[in-house]
Amino acid sequence: MRRGGWHVLRDGAVLVLTRQVPPRFDVVAAGRFPTVRRERLATQIRQDLWRALQGQRGFSPVVEVTDRGDFVEVRAGGRVAAGGFDRAGLEARIEAVLAEPRNRARWLRCAGRAG
């Protein structure tokens, strides 16, 4: 399914939000969240990830949310089309976005409880 230029790929418990198919994680960080609506959570994370990394030439966000029953697991990052980039630095910035308490609280409010 494609919404507003973004592909929403579903395969069982896994949902992937990506601009380009196939999705690719050149940089990635992970986190855990309570069970919420996966697409809404992915959309919120994608927006903040883009805001944090929009200065990175060639960056295209990818967010994968996997339902693990009692929680959801998130892999956030994406594709970097530009050659020569600081992988460790970008992954640290992604981890900071995922760990920011205000981000997490807003994401969970927006994503609500899964039904």
VOKOL-838962 format. One record per atom (N, C-alpha, C, CB): y, z, x; atom name; chain. Coordinates in nm, 3 decimals. Atoms other than C-alpha are relative to their C-alpha. Glycine has a CB too. Layout:
# residues N
Y:Z:X:CA:A
...
# end
This chain:
# residues 115
-0.117:0.000:0.085:N:A
0.000:0.000:0.000:CA:A
0.124:0.000:0.090:C:A
-0.001:0.123:-0.097:CB:A
-0.123:0.008:-0.078:N:A
0.350:-0.078:0.127:CA:A
0.117:0.045:-0.086:C:A
0.023:-0.145:0.053:CB:A
-0.116:-0.053:0.073:N:A
0.661:0.114:0.018:CA:A
0.123:-0.004:0.090:C:A
-0.027:0.146:-0.048:CB:A
-0.126:0.004:-0.073:N:A
1.008:0.028:0.140:CA:A
-0.016:-0.036:0.146:C:A
0.067:0.131:-0.011:CB:A
0.022:0.040:-0.139:N:A
0.878:-0.136:0.456:CA:A
-0.098:0.088:0.075:C:A
0.130:0.000:0.072:CB:A
0.096:-0.091:-0.063:N:A
0.634:0.147:0.530:CA:A
-0.137:-0.019:-0.062:C:A
0.045:0.146:-0.013:CB:A
0.138:0.008:0.046:N:A
0.257:0.118:0.505:CA:A
-0.052:0.143:-0.020:C:A
-0.089:-0.079:0.102:CB:A
0.068:-0.126:0.028:N:A
0.073:0.409:0.344:CA:A
-0.148:-0.033:-0.004:C:A
0.050:0.067:-0.136:CB:A
0.143:0.030:-0.013:N:A
-0.288:0.387:0.457:CA:A
-0.079:0.125:-0.036:C:A
-0.034:-0.049:0.145:CB:A
0.084:-0.112:0.041:N:A
-0.550:0.608:0.292:CA:A
-0.146:-0.032:0.030:C:A
0.020:0.032:-0.150:CB:A
0.143:0.012:-0.027:N:A
-0.905:0.661:0.408:CA:A
-0.061:0.138:-0.019:C:A
-0.028:-0.057:0.145:CB:A
0.057:-0.132:0.030:N:A
-1.066:0.960:0.238:CA:A
0.105:0.108:0.016:C:A
-0.120:0.028:0.090:CB:A
-0.088:-0.114:-0.022:N:A
-0.899:1.276:0.366:CA:A
0.120:-0.034:0.088:C:A
-0.077:0.112:0.062:CB:A
-0.105:0.037:-0.095:N:A
-0.669:1.084:0.602:CA:A
0.103:-0.092:-0.065:C:A
-0.061:-0.069:0.123:CB:A
-0.111:0.084:0.043:N:A
-0.327:0.943:0.511:CA:A
0.084:-0.031:0.123:C:A
0.086:0.071:-0.111:CB:A
-0.084:0.041:-0.113:N:A
-0.123:0.744:0.764:CA:A
0.122:-0.073:-0.055:C:A
-0.078:-0.091:0.099:CB:A
-0.126:0.064:0.034:N:A
0.242:0.648:0.722:CA:A
0.048:-0.071:0.126:C:A
0.106:0.105:-0.053:CB:A
-0.036:0.078:-0.118:N:A
0.342:0.367:0.958:CA:A
0.080:-0.122:-0.038:C:A
-0.126:-0.042:0.077:CB:A
-0.078:0.123:0.023:N:A
0.582:0.077:0.986:CA:A
-0.086:-0.121:0.036:C:A
0.133:0.001:0.084:CB:A
0.079:0.113:-0.050:N:A
0.337:-0.144:1.176:CA:A
-0.149:0.030:-0.008:C:A
0.040:-0.034:0.144:CB:A
0.146:-0.010:0.007:N:A
-0.033:-0.206:1.125:CA:A
-0.059:-0.090:0.106:C:A
-0.053:-0.038:-0.143:CB:A
0.060:-0.135:0.007:N:A
-0.246:-0.112:1.301:CA:A
0.094:0.105:0.060:C:A
-0.135:0.002:0.074:CB:A
-0.081:-0.107:-0.056:N:A
-0.084:0.224:1.367:CA:A
-0.043:0.028:0.144:C:A
-0.011:0.128:-0.086:CB:A
0.032:-0.028:-0.141:N:A
-0.062:0.322:1.732:CA:A
0.077:0.124:0.043:C:A
0.035:-0.123:0.092:CB:A
-0.061:-0.122:-0.052:N:A
0.006:0.657:1.896:CA:A
0.014:-0.011:0.152:C:A
-0.084:0.126:-0.038:CB:A
-0.030:-0.001:-0.144:N:A
0.165:0.595:2.237:CA:A
0.043:0.140:0.042:C:A
0.109:-0.104:0.035:CB:A
-0.038:-0.141:-0.018:N:A
0.312:0.946:2.205:CA:A
-0.045:0.074:-0.125:C:A
0.156:0.016:0.025:CB:A
0.053:-0.075:0.115:N:A
0.174:1.222:1.983:CA:A
0.010:0.150:0.024:C:A
-0.146:-0.040:-0.028:CB:A
0.009:-0.145:0.001:N:A
0.193:1.590:1.897:CA:A
-0.066:0.037:-0.133:C:A
0.143:0.069:0.016:CB:A
0.075:-0.039:0.120:N:A
-0.001:1.788:1.637:CA:A
0.047:0.134:-0.052:C:A
-0.150:0.005:0.030:CB:A
-0.032:-0.127:0.063:N:A
0.050:2.071:1.394:CA:A
-0.086:0.022:-0.124:C:A
0.148:0.007:-0.036:CB:A
0.073:-0.038:0.122:N:A
-0.106:2.254:1.098:CA:A
0.097:0.047:-0.105:C:A
-0.106:0.109:0.030:CB:A
-0.084:-0.040:0.113:N:A
0.042:2.312:0.756:CA:A
-0.090:0.043:-0.115:C:A
0.095:-0.117:-0.043:CB:A
0.078:-0.031:0.120:N:A
-0.071:2.465:0.427:CA:A
-0.031:-0.131:-0.075:C:A
0.078:0.100:-0.093:CB:A
0.037:0.118:0.078:N:A
-0.233:2.221:0.185:CA:A
0.114:-0.036:-0.095:C:A
-0.131:0.024:-0.079:CB:A
-0.111:0.051:0.081:N:A
0.051:2.017:0.033:CA:A
-0.025:-0.148:-0.029:C:A
0.139:0.021:0.072:CB:A
0.013:0.143:0.028:N:A
0.104:1.665:-0.098:CA:A
0.023:-0.076:0.130:C:A
0.100:-0.047:-0.111:CB:A
0.001:0.062:-0.133:N:A
0.024:1.458:0.209:CA:A
0.106:-0.107:0.018:C:A
-0.134:-0.059:0.028:CB:A
-0.096:0.109:-0.017:N:A
0.245:1.155:0.147:CA:A
0.143:0.054:0.009:C:A
-0.011:-0.099:-0.117:CB:A
-0.134:-0.059:-0.007:N:A
0.554:1.367:0.083:CA:A
0.023:0.069:0.133:C:A
0.020:0.099:-0.114:CB:A
-0.011:-0.066:-0.131:N:A
0.488:1.574:0.394:CA:A
0.019:-0.104:0.110:C:A
-0.125:0.086:0.029:CB:A
-0.010:0.106:-0.102:N:A
0.437:1.259:0.603:CA:A
0.138:-0.065:-0.002:C:A
-0.107:-0.106:-0.022:CB:A
-0.132:0.063:0.012:N:A
0.760:1.108:0.471:CA:A
0.109:0.090:0.058:C:A
0.031:-0.031:-0.147:CB:A
-0.100:-0.093:-0.052:N:A
0.963:1.419:0.550:CA:A
-0.007:0.009:0.153:C:A
-0.020:0.138:-0.061:CB:A
0.016:-0.008:-0.145:N:A
0.820:1.446:0.901:CA:A
0.049:-0.129:0.065:C:A
-0.147:0.027:0.039:CB:A
-0.042:0.129:-0.055:N:A
0.875:1.075:0.963:CA:A
0.152:-0.009:0.009:C:A
-0.054:-0.115:-0.086:CB:A
-0.147:0.006:0.000:N:A
1.243:1.104:0.868:CA:A
0.060:0.084:0.112:C:A
0.054:0.047:-0.135:CB:A
-0.055:-0.086:-0.106:N:A
1.309:1.396:1.102:CA:A
-0.041:-0.048:0.139:C:A
-0.045:0.144:-0.021:CB:A
0.045:0.056:-0.128:N:A
1.105:1.237:1.379:CA:A
0.090:-0.117:0.040:C:A
-0.148:-0.046:-0.009:CB:A
-0.088:0.113:-0.028:N:A
1.315:0.923:1.351:CA:A
0.138:0.049:0.044:C:A
0.012:-0.092:-0.125:CB:A
-0.132:-0.053:-0.036:N:A
1.638:1.125:1.360:CA:A
-0.001:0.054:0.143:C:A
0.042:0.112:-0.097:CB:A
0.008:-0.061:-0.133:N:A
1.523:1.308:1.673:CA:A
-0.020:-0.102:0.111:C:A
-0.113:0.101:0.004:CB:A
0.037:0.095:-0.105:N:A
1.400:0.999:1.859:CA:A
0.062:-0.138:-0.016:C:A
-0.147:-0.014:0.005:CB:A
-0.055:0.133:0.025:N:A
1.615:0.713:1.729:CA:A
0.067:-0.060:0.123:C:A
0.100:0.006:-0.112:CB:A
-0.058:0.052:-0.124:N:A
1.776:0.684:2.072:CA:A
-0.103:-0.058:0.096:C:A
0.077:0.108:0.069:CB:A
0.106:0.053:-0.085:N:A
1.439:0.596:2.225:CA:A
-0.024:-0.146:-0.034:C:A
-0.130:0.082:-0.015:CB:A
0.015:0.143:0.021:N:A
1.435:0.221:2.261:CA:A
-0.146:-0.036:-0.032:C:A
0.048:-0.078:0.124:CB:A
0.133:0.049:0.037:N:A
1.138:0.058:2.085:CA:A
-0.088:0.099:-0.073:C:A
-0.069:-0.044:0.120:CB:A
0.083:-0.101:0.067:N:A
1.022:0.375:1.904:CA:A
-0.017:-0.031:-0.147:C:A
0.062:0.139:0.017:CB:A
0.033:0.017:0.141:N:A
0.848:0.339:1.567:CA:A
-0.092:0.115:-0.041:C:A
-0.067:-0.140:-0.027:CB:A
0.079:-0.118:0.035:N:A
0.722:0.661:1.400:CA:A
-0.131:-0.033:-0.072:C:A
0.082:0.091:-0.085:CB:A
0.128:0.002:0.071:N:A
0.365:0.711:1.282:CA:A
-0.034:0.146:-0.029:C:A
-0.115:-0.072:0.083:CB:A
0.041:-0.135:0.037:N:A
0.252:1.020:1.091:CA:A
-0.135:-0.009:-0.070:C:A
0.106:0.070:-0.092:CB:A
0.135:-0.006:0.059:N:A
-0.112:1.096:1.012:CA:A
-0.020:0.142:-0.053:C:A
-0.111:-0.038:0.106:CB:A
0.024:-0.131:0.062:N:A
-0.197:1.380:0.771:CA:A
-0.145:0.001:-0.050:C:A
0.101:0.028:-0.119:CB:A
0.141:-0.011:0.036:N:A
-0.560:1.488:0.735:CA:A
-0.024:0.128:-0.078:C:A
-0.090:-0.004:0.127:CB:A
0.033:-0.116:0.084:N:A
-0.677:1.719:0.456:CA:A
-0.125:0.065:0.057:C:A
-0.021:-0.042:-0.151:CB:A
0.113:-0.076:-0.056:N:A
-0.901:1.985:0.612:CA:A
-0.049:0.107:-0.097:C:A
0.040:0.065:0.132:CB:A
0.044:-0.097:0.102:N:A
-0.956:2.177:0.286:CA:A
0.099:0.113:-0.015:C:A
-0.137:0.056:0.035:CB:A
-0.089:-0.116:0.006:N:A
-0.771:2.503:0.357:CA:A
0.137:-0.027:0.059:C:A
-0.064:0.117:0.071:CB:A
-0.127:0.036:-0.062:N:A
-0.490:2.329:0.547:CA:A
0.002:-0.150:0.023:C:A
0.021:0.077:0.134:CB:A
-0.009:0.140:-0.041:N:A
-0.363:1.987:0.650:CA:A
0.038:-0.003:0.147:C:A
0.103:-0.080:-0.087:CB:A
-0.028:0.020:-0.142:N:A
-0.353:1.870:1.008:CA:A
0.088:-0.124:0.014:C:A
-0.133:-0.014:0.083:CB:A
-0.095:0.110:-0.019:N:A
-0.065:1.648:1.120:CA:A
-0.003:-0.046:0.145:C:A
0.144:0.044:-0.039:CB:A
-0.025:0.062:-0.131:N:A
-0.050:1.408:1.412:CA:A
0.125:-0.084:-0.020:C:A
-0.124:-0.088:0.051:CB:A
-0.127:0.072:0.012:N:A
0.305:1.281:1.456:CA:A
0.036:-0.058:0.135:C:A
0.113:0.092:-0.053:CB:A
-0.040:0.066:-0.123:N:A
0.438:1.039:1.710:CA:A
0.029:-0.144:-0.033:C:A
-0.108:0.011:0.110:CB:A
-0.016:0.140:0.033:N:A
0.423:0.667:1.722:CA:A
-0.010:-0.093:0.117:C:A
0.128:-0.020:-0.064:CB:A
0.005:0.113:-0.090:N:A
0.456:0.343:1.901:CA:A
0.130:-0.005:0.080:C:A
-0.024:-0.132:-0.077:CB:A
-0.119:0.022:-0.083:N:A
0.696:0.284:2.192:CA:A
-0.015:-0.138:0.061:C:A
0.016:0.112:0.111:CB:A
0.011:0.140:-0.042:N:A
0.747:-0.088:2.242:CA:A
0.066:-0.025:0.136:C:A
0.061:-0.092:-0.104:CB:A
-0.070:0.019:-0.127:N:A
0.980:-0.050:2.540:CA:A
-0.089:0.047:0.115:C:A
0.134:0.078:0.001:CB:A
0.077:-0.040:-0.117:N:A
0.818:-0.036:2.881:CA:A
0.063:0.119:0.070:C:A
-0.014:-0.116:0.097:CB:A
-0.048:-0.112:-0.080:N:A
0.848:0.268:3.103:CA:A
0.075:0.105:-0.080:C:A
0.088:-0.051:0.106:CB:A
-0.063:-0.109:0.075:N:A
0.914:0.576:2.892:CA:A
-0.061:0.131:0.046:C:A
-0.019:-0.019:-0.154:CB:A
0.041:-0.134:-0.041:N:A
0.884:0.950:2.955:CA:A
-0.093:0.060:-0.107:C:A
0.124:0.092:0.023:CB:A
0.098:-0.046:0.099:N:A
0.564:1.033:2.764:CA:A
0.009:0.152:-0.022:C:A
-0.142:-0.038:0.044:CB:A
-0.002:-0.147:0.012:N:A
0.573:1.407:2.838:CA:A
0.129:0.047:-0.068:C:A
-0.014:0.066:0.139:CB:A
-0.127:-0.038:0.060:N:A
0.941:1.432:2.745:CA:A
0.006:-0.032:-0.148:C:A
0.114:-0.070:0.071:CB:A
0.002:0.037:0.142:N:A
0.897:1.244:2.417:CA:A
-0.095:0.090:-0.079:C:A
-0.040:-0.146:-0.016:CB:A
0.095:-0.085:0.071:N:A
0.590:1.448:2.325:CA:A
0.054:0.142:-0.016:C:A
-0.135:0.004:0.073:CB:A
-0.062:-0.131:0.012:N:A
0.782:1.770:2.394:CA:A
0.105:0.000:-0.112:C:A
0.065:0.042:0.134:CB:A
-0.100:0.011:0.108:N:A
1.061:1.651:2.162:CA:A
-0.068:-0.005:-0.137:C:A
0.088:-0.125:0.020:CB:A
0.074:0.006:0.126:N:A
0.805:1.569:1.890:CA:A
-0.055:0.138:-0.036:C:A
-0.116:-0.103:0.010:CB:A
0.051:-0.135:0.024:N:A
0.644:1.912:1.930:CA:A
0.112:0.091:-0.050:C:A
-0.061:0.058:0.129:CB:A
-0.113:-0.083:0.042:N:A
0.989:2.070:1.894:CA:A
0.038:-0.028:-0.146:C:A
0.122:-0.025:0.091:CB:A
-0.029:0.035:0.139:N:A
1.051:1.880:1.568:CA:A
-0.105:0.065:-0.092:C:A
0.001:-0.155:-0.019:CB:A
0.108:-0.056:0.083:N:A
0.710:1.992:1.431:CA:A
0.005:0.153:-0.007:C:A
-0.135:-0.043:0.054:CB:A
0.000:-0.146:-0.007:N:A
0.763:2.355:1.537:CA:A
0.125:0.065:-0.057:C:A
-0.017:0.044:0.142:CB:A
-0.128:-0.055:0.048:N:A
1.122:2.398:1.411:CA:A
-0.018:0.066:-0.137:C:A
0.108:-0.112:-0.008:CB:A
0.022:-0.072:0.126:N:A
1.104:2.667:1.139:CA:A
0.079:-0.056:-0.119:C:A
0.036:0.144:0.018:CB:A
-0.078:0.055:0.111:N:A
1.386:2.514:0.930:CA:A
-0.058:-0.131:-0.049:C:A
0.146:-0.020:0.041:CB:A
0.066:0.125:0.039:N:A
1.216:2.174:0.934:CA:A
-0.124:0.031:-0.084:C:A
-0.040:-0.084:0.125:CB:A
0.126:-0.032:0.068:N:A
0.882:2.325:0.835:CA:A
0.025:0.053:-0.141:C:A
-0.079:0.102:0.082:CB:A
-0.030:-0.058:0.132:N:A
1.034:2.525:0.548:CA:A
0.046:-0.109:-0.096:C:A
0.107:0.111:0.012:CB:A
-0.050:0.108:0.085:N:A
1.218:2.220:0.413:CA:A
-0.113:-0.096:-0.037:C:A
0.114:-0.077:0.070:CB:A
0.112:0.091:0.027:N:A
0.910:1.997:0.446:CA:A
-0.093:0.057:-0.105:C:A
-0.078:-0.029:0.128:CB:A
0.094:-0.063:0.094:N:A
0.692:2.246:0.261:CA:A
0.060:0.011:-0.139:C:A
-0.041:0.138:0.049:CB:A
-0.066:-0.003:0.132:N:A
0.948:2.287:-0.018:CA:A
-0.009:-0.137:-0.065:C:A
0.148:0.044:0.013:CB:A
-0.002:0.137:0.054:N:A
0.969:1.911:-0.060:CA:A
-0.141:-0.047:-0.037:C:A
0.062:-0.095:0.102:CB:A
0.136:0.048:0.021:N:A
0.595:1.849:-0.034:CA:A
-0.073:0.079:-0.108:C:A
-0.079:0.005:0.129:CB:A
0.063:-0.080:0.104:N:A
0.501:2.132:-0.271:CA:A
-0.148:0.021:0.024:C:A
0.021:-0.065:-0.133:CB:A
0.144:-0.023:-0.006:N:A
0.148:2.240:-0.331:CA:A
-0.076:-0.122:-0.048:C:A
-0.039:0.123:-0.084:CB:A
0.087:0.112:0.043:N:A
-0.126:1.979:-0.358:CA:A
-0.063:0.037:-0.133:C:A
-0.111:-0.032:0.108:CB:A
0.053:-0.027:0.134:N:A
-0.254:1.943:-0.711:CA:A
-0.145:-0.021:-0.015:C:A
0.066:-0.082:-0.097:CB:A
# end
